[in-house]
Amino acid sequence: MTTHGWHIASITAPTVTIPMLNQHRGAWQVHEQSWRPCMEWCVETFGGGIAATAWGAGWRYVGEGVFEFERVEDRTLFMLRWS
């Protein structure tokens, strides 16, 4: 799918495991769903940054699991990694 020349990718948030440590509870893990790993991967792979919005040259995070890419090849790579 494209919109205004950009190629859209929509994914479900991956589950992130966060190790926790507390002197009263000991060690445990918290599992949450977040698109942050996807955004960080895009920054590492395509460049850019994460501030109020995540974006870089040729990609941007729209919100709620929707990413847009200028190049269809970048969208394909993203989908191979995250879907």
N, C-alpha and C positions, 0 to 999 in steps of 0.2 A: 504494500500500500504506500502511496506517496501523497504528500500534501505540500503544495508550493515548491515542488522539486525536491523535497526531503523525503527520505524513506523511513517509515515508522516501524518500530519494534515495540511490542507490548508483551511484558513477561510478568509472571508471578514472582513475588519477592522470595529470594532464597532464604533458607533458615540459617541463621548465624549462631554458632555456639560460643558463648562467652564464659571462660573459666572465672570463678569467683573464689575468694578466700576471705574468711572471717574468723577471728579468734574464738568466737562463741559457736559458730556453726561448722567450722572446718572448711573443707573444700567442696564445692559443688559447681554445677554448670547451669547457666541460664540459656534457654533457646528462644530466640526471637526472630521474626521475619523483618528483613530490611533490604532496601535496594542500595544501601551504601556500598557493599562490596562491588556491585555492578558499576557504580559511579567511579569508585577507586580504580577498577580495572580499566575503564575508559580513559581516565587520566593517565595511567601508566602506559596504555597502548596507543592512544591518540594524542595525548597532551591536554592541557587545559587545567582546570582546577575546580574545587568545591568550595563555594562560599554560600551566599544566599541561594544561588542556583548552581548546578553543576553543568559545565559546558567546556568546550574546547573548539579548536579549529575543525569544523566538519561534523561535530556532534553536539547534542544537548539533551539534558534530562528535562522532560516536560512536567512529569509528576505522576504519582501513583503507578509506577512501572512502565511508563511510556517514555521511550527514548527516540530521538530522531537523528538520522545520519544523512549527510549530503551524498555520500557515495554508497551505492548498493553493496559494494564489496565489504565496506565497514559494517553495514547492517548484518550482512551474512555472517561475518566473523563473530560479531556480538551474539547473534542467535545461536551459532554453533557452540559458543562458550556457555551461554546462560539459559538456553531453553531445554 
